[in-house]
Amino acid sequence: MLAVKISLNSIDKVKSFVNDISGFNAEFDLVSGRYVIDAKSIMGIFSLDISKPIELHIHTENEEEDIMAAIKPYLAE
């Protein structure tokens, strides 16, 4: 499992993020406090406080490099 912080602080960013990760055959979870949301769910993401960076857990065994390249624009500093 990989864990990274991402920033999805606008509606457009959320939509493009979900589109970018939906093509992968991996599990993506967004963790905010005690809430764990399926990162491929736009409605789920909007239930979180997107004004702050959110922790993304990526569960994959063989697509790590491709996934990291796809989510690079969303990584929080």
Biopython code that builds the backbone (N, CA, C, O; Angstrom):
import numpy as np
from Bio.PDB.StructureBuilder import StructureBuilder

atoms = [
    (1, "MET", "N", (0.840, -1.189, 0.000)),
    (1, "MET", "CA", (0.000, 0.000, 0.000)),
    (1, "MET", "C", (0.880, 1.245, 0.000)),
    (1, "MET", "O", (1.865, 1.333, 0.733)),
    (2, "LEU", "N", (0.507, 2.183, -0.822)),
    (2, "LEU", "CA", (1.151, 3.493, -0.846)),
    (2, "LEU", "C", (0.242, 4.489, -0.150)),
    (2, "LEU", "O", (-0.981, 4.381, -0.236)),
    (3, "ALA", "N", (0.829, 5.455, 0.539)),
    (3, "ALA", "CA", (0.041, 6.524, 1.162)),
    (3, "ALA", "C", (0.681, 7.857, 0.791)),
    (3, "ALA", "O", (1.870, 8.074, 1.024)),
    (4, "VAL", "N", (-0.127, 8.751, 0.208)),
    (4, "VAL", "CA", (0.349, 10.084, -0.176)),
    (4, "VAL", "C", (-0.709, 11.111, 0.213)),
    (4, "VAL", "O", (-1.879, 10.773, 0.399)),
    (5, "LYS", "N", (-0.290, 12.351, 0.332)),
    (5, "LYS", "CA", (-1.223, 13.449, 0.594)),
    (5, "LYS", "C", (-1.549, 14.111, -0.737)),
    (5, "LYS", "O", (-0.657, 14.404, -1.533)),
    (6, "ILE", "N", (-2.844, 14.345, -0.969)),
    (6, "ILE", "CA", (-3.259, 15.017, -2.192)),
    (6, "ILE", "C", (-4.121, 16.224, -1.852)),
    (6, "ILE", "O", (-4.702, 16.314, -0.770)),
    (7, "SER", "N", (-4.185, 17.140, -2.797)),
    (7, "SER", "CA", (-4.999, 18.336, -2.637)),
    (7, "SER", "C", (-6.059, 18.359, -3.736)),
    (7, "SER", "O", (-5.736, 18.373, -4.924)),
    (8, "LEU", "N", (-7.320, 18.361, -3.329)),
    (8, "LEU", "CA", (-8.452, 18.389, -4.261)),
    (8, "LEU", "C", (-9.339, 19.572, -3.883)),
    (8, "LEU", "O", (-10.502, 19.391, -3.523)),
    (9, "ASN", "N", (-8.792, 20.777, -3.965)),
    (9, "ASN", "CA", (-9.457, 21.949, -3.412)),
    (9, "ASN", "C", (-10.388, 22.677, -4.376)),
    (9, "ASN", "O", (-10.719, 23.841, -4.152)),
    (10, "SER", "N", (-10.814, 22.006, -5.444)),
    (10, "SER", "CA", (-11.798, 22.601, -6.350)),
    (10, "SER", "C", (-12.631, 21.497, -6.996)),
    (10, "SER", "O", (-12.213, 20.341, -7.057)),
    (11, "ILE", "N", (-13.803, 21.867, -7.470)),
    (11, "ILE", "CA", (-14.697, 20.897, -8.120)),
    (11, "ILE", "C", (-14.036, 20.313, -9.364)),
    (11, "ILE", "O", (-14.125, 19.109, -9.605)),
    (12, "ASP", "N", (-13.376, 21.153, -10.152)),
    (12, "ASP", "CA", (-12.709, 20.670, -11.367)),
    (12, "ASP", "C", (-11.600, 19.678, -11.042)),
    (12, "ASP", "O", (-11.427, 18.685, -11.749)),
    (13, "LYS", "N", (-10.845, 19.942, -9.971)),
    (13, "LYS", "CA", (-9.782, 19.018, -9.571)),
    (13, "LYS", "C", (-10.363, 17.669, -9.156)),
    (13, "LYS", "O", (-9.806, 16.622, -9.486)),
    (14, "VAL", "N", (-11.473, 17.695, -8.438)),
    (14, "VAL", "CA", (-12.103, 16.441, -8.002)),
    (14, "VAL", "C", (-12.534, 15.637, -9.226)),
    (14, "VAL", "O", (-12.265, 14.438, -9.311)),
    (15, "LYS", "N", (-13.200, 16.294, -10.169)),
    (15, "LYS", "CA", (-13.677, 15.579, -11.368)),
    (15, "LYS", "C", (-12.523, 15.002, -12.171)),
    (15, "LYS", "O", (-12.588, 13.848, -12.596)),
    (16, "SER", "N", (-11.469, 15.777, -12.386)),
    (16, "SER", "CA", (-10.351, 15.270, -13.185)),
    (16, "SER", "C", (-9.591, 14.176, -12.434)),
    (16, "SER", "O", (-9.098, 13.235, -13.056)),
    (17, "PHE", "N", (-9.489, 14.286, -11.098)),
    (17, "PHE", "CA", (-8.826, 13.256, -10.301)),
    (17, "PHE", "C", (-9.566, 11.921, -10.433)),
    (17, "PHE", "O", (-8.946, 10.885, -10.674)),
    (18, "VAL", "N", (-10.889, 11.950, -10.274)),
    (18, "VAL", "CA", (-11.678, 10.711, -10.374)),
    (18, "VAL", "C", (-11.550, 10.121, -11.772)),
    (18, "VAL", "O", (-11.420, 8.905, -11.914)),
    (19, "ASN", "N", (-11.583, 10.954, -12.801)),
    (19, "ASN", "CA", (-11.405, 10.462, -14.171)),
    (19, "ASN", "C", (-10.031, 9.826, -14.357)),
    (19, "ASN", "O", (-9.912, 8.791, -15.013)),
    (20, "ASP", "N", (-8.991, 10.437, -13.784)),
    (20, "ASP", "CA", (-7.626, 9.932, -13.942)),
    (20, "ASP", "C", (-7.414, 8.586, -13.259)),
    (20, "ASP", "O", (-6.698, 7.736, -13.789)),
    (21, "ILE", "N", (-8.025, 8.377, -12.090)),
    (21, "ILE", "CA", (-7.773, 7.114, -11.371)),
    (21, "ILE", "C", (-8.761, 6.010, -11.728)),
    (21, "ILE", "O", (-8.511, 4.841, -11.431)),
    (22, "SER", "N", (-9.868, 6.356, -12.354)),
    (22, "SER", "CA", (-10.894, 5.348, -12.651)),
    (22, "SER", "C", (-10.417, 4.283, -13.623)),
    (22, "SER", "O", (-10.953, 3.175, -13.630)),
    (23, "GLY", "N", (-9.440, 4.586, -14.429)),
    (23, "GLY", "CA", (-8.938, 3.617, -15.391)),
    (23, "GLY", "C", (-8.041, 2.549, -14.792)),
    (23, "GLY", "O", (-7.722, 1.568, -15.464)),
    (24, "PHE", "N", (-7.631, 2.714, -13.558)),
    (24, "PHE", "CA", (-6.728, 1.751, -12.932)),
    (24, "PHE", "C", (-7.514, 0.661, -12.211)),
    (24, "PHE", "O", (-8.588, 0.901, -11.660)),
    (25, "ASN", "N", (-6.950, -0.534, -12.233)),
    (25, "ASN", "CA", (-7.569, -1.679, -11.566)),
    (25, "ASN", "C", (-6.995, -1.804, -10.153)),
    (25, "ASN", "O", (-6.512, -2.866, -9.762)),
    (26, "ALA", "N", (-7.054, -0.717, -9.402)),
    (26, "ALA", "CA", (-6.527, -0.688, -8.036)),
    (26, "ALA", "C", (-7.593, -0.107, -7.130)),
    (26, "ALA", "O", (-8.555, 0.505, -7.593)),
    (27, "GLU", "N", (-7.411, -0.303, -5.833)),
    (27, "GLU", "CA", (-8.318, 0.280, -4.846)),
    (27, "GLU", "C", (-7.705, 1.584, -4.349)),
    (27, "GLU", "O", (-6.521, 1.632, -4.014)),
    (28, "PHE", "N", (-8.511, 2.637, -4.303)),
    (28, "PHE", "CA", (-8.072, 3.945, -3.831)),
    (28, "PHE", "C", (-8.994, 4.370, -2.691)),
    (28, "PHE", "O", (-10.213, 4.414, -2.857)),
    (29, "ASP", "N", (-8.411, 4.681, -1.532)),
    (29, "ASP", "CA", (-9.189, 5.157, -0.390)),
    (29, "ASP", "C", (-8.696, 6.535, 0.014)),
    (29, "ASP", "O", (-7.490, 6.777, 0.067)),
    (30, "LEU", "N", (-9.622, 7.434, 0.297)),
    (30, "LEU", "CA", (-9.280, 8.725, 0.863)),
    (30, "LEU", "C", (-9.572, 8.665, 2.348)),
    (30, "LEU", "O", (-10.666, 8.274, 2.755)),
    (31, "VAL", "N", (-8.600, 9.050, 3.158)),
    (31, "VAL", "CA", (-8.725, 8.974, 4.607)),
    (31, "VAL", "C", (-8.666, 10.382, 5.182)),
    (31, "VAL", "O", (-7.676, 11.093, 5.015)),
    (32, "SER", "N", (-9.725, 10.768, 5.853)),
    (32, "SER", "CA", (-9.798, 12.079, 6.490)),
    (32, "SER", "C", (-10.346, 11.878, 7.901)),
    (32, "SER", "O", (-11.543, 11.660, 8.090)),
    (33, "GLY", "N", (-9.458, 11.954, 8.881)),
    (33, "GLY", "CA", (-9.872, 11.680, 10.255)),
    (33, "GLY", "C", (-10.309, 10.237, 10.383)),
    (33, "GLY", "O", (-9.543, 9.321, 10.084)),
    (34, "ARG", "N", (-11.539, 10.032, 10.827)),
    (34, "ARG", "CA", (-12.033, 8.658, 10.983)),
    (34, "ARG", "C", (-12.829, 8.188, 9.783)),
    (34, "ARG", "O", (-13.369, 7.082, 9.797)),
    (35, "TYR", "N", (-12.913, 9.004, 8.749)),
    (35, "TYR", "CA", (-13.675, 8.651, 7.554)),
    (35, "TYR", "C", (-12.768, 8.052, 6.484)),
    (35, "TYR", "O", (-11.672, 8.552, 6.231)),
    (36, "VAL", "N", (-13.238, 6.983, 5.864)),
    (36, "VAL", "CA", (-12.544, 6.355, 4.738)),
    (36, "VAL", "C", (-13.536, 6.298, 3.591)),
    (36, "VAL", "O", (-14.606, 5.700, 3.707)),
    (37, "ILE", "N", (-13.169, 6.928, 2.482)),
    (37, "ILE", "CA", (-14.058, 7.079, 1.329)),
    (37, "ILE", "C", (-13.405, 6.439, 0.109)),
    (37, "ILE", "O", (-12.188, 6.524, -0.059)),
    (38, "ASP", "N", (-14.201, 5.802, -0.739)),
    (38, "ASP", "CA", (-13.718, 5.297, -2.021)),
    (38, "ASP", "C", (-13.348, 6.506, -2.888)),
    (38, "ASP", "O", (-14.201, 7.337, -3.198)),
    (39, "ALA", "N", (-12.083, 6.595, -3.272)),
    (39, "ALA", "CA", (-11.605, 7.766, -4.018)),
    (39, "ALA", "C", (-12.170, 7.830, -5.435)),
    (39, "ALA", "O", (-12.037, 8.861, -6.095)),
    (40, "LYS", "N", (-12.793, 6.762, -5.918)),
    (40, "LYS", "CA", (-13.398, 6.788, -7.251)),
    (40, "LYS", "C", (-14.831, 7.307, -7.202)),
    (40, "LYS", "O", (-15.510, 7.343, -8.229)),
    (41, "SER", "N", (-15.299, 7.710, -6.019)),
    (41, "SER", "CA", (-16.653, 8.198, -5.836)),
    (41, "SER", "C", (-16.663, 9.720, -5.692)),
    (41, "SER", "O", (-16.215, 10.255, -4.677)),
    (42, "ILE", "N", (-17.170, 10.407, -6.701)),
    (42, "ILE", "CA", (-17.233, 11.870, -6.640)),
    (42, "ILE", "C", (-18.093, 12.310, -5.460)),
    (42, "ILE", "O", (-17.718, 13.230, -4.734)),
    (43, "MET", "N", (-19.232, 11.669, -5.261)),
    (43, "MET", "CA", (-20.104, 12.037, -4.148)),
    (43, "MET", "C", (-19.412, 11.800, -2.807)),
    (43, "MET", "O", (-19.563, 12.598, -1.882)),
    (44, "GLY", "N", (-18.668, 10.726, -2.698)),
    (44, "GLY", "CA", (-17.938, 10.453, -1.468)),
    (44, "GLY", "C", (-16.903, 11.521, -1.175)),
    (44, "GLY", "O", (-16.758, 11.955, -0.032)),
    (45, "ILE", "N", (-16.185, 11.944, -2.202)),
    (45, "ILE", "CA", (-15.159, 12.978, -2.019)),
    (45, "ILE", "C", (-15.786, 14.275, -1.534)),
    (45, "ILE", "O", (-15.228, 14.957, -0.674)),
    (46, "PHE", "N", (-16.951, 14.616, -2.086)),
    (46, "PHE", "CA", (-17.594, 15.865, -1.679)),
    (46, "PHE", "C", (-18.153, 15.803, -0.254)),
    (46, "PHE", "O", (-18.559, 16.828, 0.293)),
    (47, "SER", "N", (-18.178, 14.613, 0.347)),
    (47, "SER", "CA", (-18.596, 14.520, 1.745)),
    (47, "SER", "C", (-17.449, 14.855, 2.694)),
    (47, "SER", "O", (-17.657, 14.982, 3.901)),
    (48, "LEU", "N", (-16.238, 14.997, 2.151)),
    (48, "LEU", "CA", (-15.069, 15.335, 2.954)),
    (48, "LEU", "C", (-14.790, 16.834, 2.889)),
    (48, "LEU", "O", (-15.325, 17.541, 2.035)),
    (49, "ASP", "N", (-13.946, 17.305, 3.802)),
    (49, "ASP", "CA", (-13.483, 18.690, 3.778)),
    (49, "ASP", "C", (-12.333, 18.767, 2.774)),
    (49, "ASP", "O", (-11.201, 18.402, 3.091)),
    (50, "ILE", "N", (-12.628, 19.245, 1.557)),
    (50, "ILE", "CA", (-11.604, 19.268, 0.513)),
    (50, "ILE", "C", (-10.760, 20.542, 0.535)),
    (50, "ILE", "O", (-9.935, 20.756, -0.354)),
    (51, "SER", "N", (-10.963, 21.386, 1.543)),
    (51, "SER", "CA", (-10.159, 22.612, 1.630)),
    (51, "SER", "C", (-8.749, 22.310, 2.147)),
    (51, "SER", "O", (-7.852, 23.144, 2.023)),
    (52, "LYS", "N", (-8.551, 21.109, 2.731)),
    (52, "LYS", "CA", (-7.251, 20.707, 3.263)),
    (52, "LYS", "C", (-6.762, 19.480, 2.500)),
    (52, "LYS", "O", (-7.561, 18.760, 1.901)),
    (53, "PRO", "N", (-5.438, 19.237, 2.520)),
    (53, "PRO", "CA", (-4.940, 18.003, 1.895)),
    (53, "PRO", "C", (-5.545, 16.770, 2.555)),
    (53, "PRO", "O", (-5.817, 16.757, 3.756)),
    (54, "ILE", "N", (-5.749, 15.742, 1.748)),
    (54, "ILE", "CA", (-6.366, 14.486, 2.194)),
    (54, "ILE", "C", (-5.379, 13.356, 1.933)),
    (54, "ILE", "O", (-4.636, 13.390, 0.953)),
    (55, "GLU", "N", (-5.371, 12.358, 2.806)),
    (55, "GLU", "CA", (-4.480, 11.223, 2.628)),
    (55, "GLU", "C", (-5.113, 10.211, 1.671)),
    (55, "GLU", "O", (-6.261, 9.804, 1.846)),
    (56, "LEU", "N", (-4.348, 9.816, 0.669)),
    (56, "LEU", "CA", (-4.787, 8.833, -0.316)),
    (56, "LEU", "C", (-4.032, 7.535, -0.090)),
    (56, "LEU", "O", (-2.801, 7.524, -0.083)),
    (57, "HIS", "N", (-4.766, 6.434, 0.096)),
    (57, "HIS", "CA", (-4.162, 5.103, 0.221)),
    (57, "HIS", "C", (-4.407, 4.362, -1.088)),
    (57, "HIS", "O", (-5.542, 4.251, -1.553)),
    (58, "ILE", "N", (-3.336, 3.864, -1.665)),
    (58, "ILE", "CA", (-3.410, 3.157, -2.949)),
    (58, "ILE", "C", (-3.052, 1.695, -2.702)),
    (58, "ILE", "O", (-1.967, 1.381, -2.214)),
    (59, "HIS", "N", (-3.974, 0.815, -3.045)),
    (59, "HIS", "CA", (-3.767, -0.621, -2.854)),
    (59, "HIS", "C", (-3.567, -1.267, -4.227)),
    (59, "HIS", "O", (-4.529, -1.560, -4.938)),
    (60, "THR", "N", (-2.310, -1.479, -4.581)),
    (60, "THR", "CA", (-1.982, -2.100, -5.869)),
    (60, "THR", "C", (-0.668, -2.843, -5.730)),
    (60, "THR", "O", (0.102, -2.600, -4.801)),
    (61, "GLU", "N", (-0.420, -3.751, -6.660)),
    (61, "GLU", "CA", (0.829, -4.490, -6.618)),
    (61, "GLU", "C", (1.706, -4.242, -7.836)),
    (61, "GLU", "O", (2.917, -4.454, -7.781)),
    (62, "ASN", "N", (1.101, -3.793, -8.945)),
    (62, "ASN", "CA", (1.928, -3.717, -10.151)),
    (62, "ASN", "C", (1.755, -2.444, -10.973)),
    (62, "ASN", "O", (2.402, -2.311, -12.012)),
    (63, "GLU", "N", (0.918, -1.512, -10.556)),
    (63, "GLU", "CA", (0.701, -0.298, -11.347)),
    (63, "GLU", "C", (1.228, 0.959, -10.654)),
    (63, "GLU", "O", (0.843, 2.071, -11.016)),
    (64, "GLU", "N", (2.098, 0.794, -9.669)),
    (64, "GLU", "CA", (2.517, 1.915, -8.842)),
    (64, "GLU", "C", (3.078, 3.091, -9.649)),
    (64, "GLU", "O", (2.688, 4.236, -9.424)),
    (65, "GLU", "N", (3.982, 2.816, -10.580)),
    (65, "GLU", "CA", (4.612, 3.900, -11.348)),
    (65, "GLU", "C", (3.587, 4.661, -12.191)),
    (65, "GLU", "O", (3.607, 5.891, -12.235)),
    (66, "ASP", "N", (2.699, 3.934, -12.854)),
    (66, "ASP", "CA", (1.682, 4.578, -13.686)),
    (66, "ASP", "C", (0.719, 5.406, -12.841)),
    (66, "ASP", "O", (0.331, 6.508, -13.229)),
    (67, "ILE", "N", (0.340, 4.875, -11.698)),
    (67, "ILE", "CA", (-0.576, 5.602, -10.808)),
    (67, "ILE", "C", (0.082, 6.873, -10.288)),
    (67, "ILE", "O", (-0.535, 7.937, -10.286)),
    (68, "MET", "N", (1.331, 6.765, -9.848)),
    (68, "MET", "CA", (2.028, 7.947, -9.326)),
    (68, "MET", "C", (2.171, 9.019, -10.401)),
    (68, "MET", "O", (2.078, 10.210, -10.103)),
    (69, "ALA", "N", (2.394, 8.612, -11.639)),
    (69, "ALA", "CA", (2.476, 9.587, -12.733)),
    (69, "ALA", "C", (1.114, 10.254, -12.958)),
    (69, "ALA", "O", (1.046, 11.453, -13.228)),
    (70, "ALA", "N", (0.041, 9.483, -12.848)),
    (70, "ALA", "CA", (-1.303, 10.018, -13.088)),
    (70, "ALA", "C", (-1.744, 10.979, -11.991)),
    (70, "ALA", "O", (-2.455, 11.946, -12.264)),
    (71, "ILE", "N", (-1.324, 10.720, -10.739)),
    (71, "ILE", "CA", (-1.783, 11.581, -9.634)),
    (71, "ILE", "C", (-0.789, 12.686, -9.296)),
    (71, "ILE", "O", (-1.024, 13.458, -8.366)),
    (72, "LYS", "N", (0.297, 12.774, -10.020)),
    (72, "LYS", "CA", (1.310, 13.801, -9.721)),
    (72, "LYS", "C", (0.743, 15.214, -9.631)),
    (72, "LYS", "O", (1.152, 15.956, -8.738)),
    (73, "PRO", "N", (-0.185, 15.632, -10.512)),
    (73, "PRO", "CA", (-0.705, 17.000, -10.412)),
    (73, "PRO", "C", (-1.505, 17.276, -9.126)),
    (73, "PRO", "O", (-1.749, 18.434, -8.788)),
    (74, "TYR", "N", (-1.907, 16.230, -8.422)),
    (74, "TYR", "CA", (-2.736, 16.395, -7.245)),
    (74, "TYR", "C", (-1.964, 16.274, -5.930)),
    (74, "TYR", "O", (-2.524, 16.507, -4.858)),
    (75, "LEU", "N", (-0.694, 15.915, -6.008)),
    (75, "LEU", "CA", (0.081, 15.721, -4.790)),
    (75, "LEU", "C", (0.227, 17.025, -4.018)),
    (75, "LEU", "O", (0.512, 18.076, -4.591)),
    (76, "ALA", "N", (0.026, 16.937, -2.708)),
    (76, "ALA", "CA", (0.184, 18.116, -1.840)),
    (76, "ALA", "C", (1.649, 18.237, -1.441)),
    (76, "ALA", "O", (2.338, 17.236, -1.248)),
    (77, "GLU", "N", (2.097, 19.436, -1.325)),
    (77, "GLU", "CA", (3.515, 19.675, -0.955)),
    (77, "GLU", "C", (3.721, 19.547, 0.524)),
    (77, "GLU", "O", (4.841, 19.714, 1.007)),
]
sb = StructureBuilder()
sb.init_structure("model")
sb.init_model(0)
sb.init_chain("A")
sb.init_seg("    ")
for serial, (resi, resn, name, xyz) in enumerate(atoms, 1):
    if name == "N":
        sb.init_residue(resn, " ", resi, " ")
    sb.init_atom(name, np.array(xyz, "f"), 0.0, 1.0, " ", f" {name:<3s}", serial, name[0])
structure = sb.get_structure()
